Amino acid sequence: MGLDDKIKNAAEDVSGKAKEATGKATNDEELEAEGKGDQAKADMKKAGENVKDAFK
């Protein structure tokens, strides 16, 4: 996993957490769900990169 990919995934995860927190604070279920989705997407990318790294 390249450093750029790690940074992008971490940024996506942080962004998702911020969206989720904002959604909870403003009672915006759609924004909260979007934040959770962004976090899940970042987690899947991390897992995929870890698998690639394991086979190098």
RATAPE-V450746 format. One record per pair of residues at least 24 apart in sequence whose C-alpha atoms are under 7 Angstrom apart, sorted by sequence separation. I is the first residue (numbers start at 0). GAP is how many residues later the second one is. D is the distance in Angstrom with one decimal. If there is no record, write none. Layout:
BEGIN
i gap d
I GAP D
I GAP D
END
This chain:
BEGIN
i gap d
12 25 6.5
11 26 6.4
12 26 4.7
11 27 6.8
12 29 5.6
11 30 6.0
8 33 5.2
8 37 6.9
0 48 5.5
0 52 6.2
END
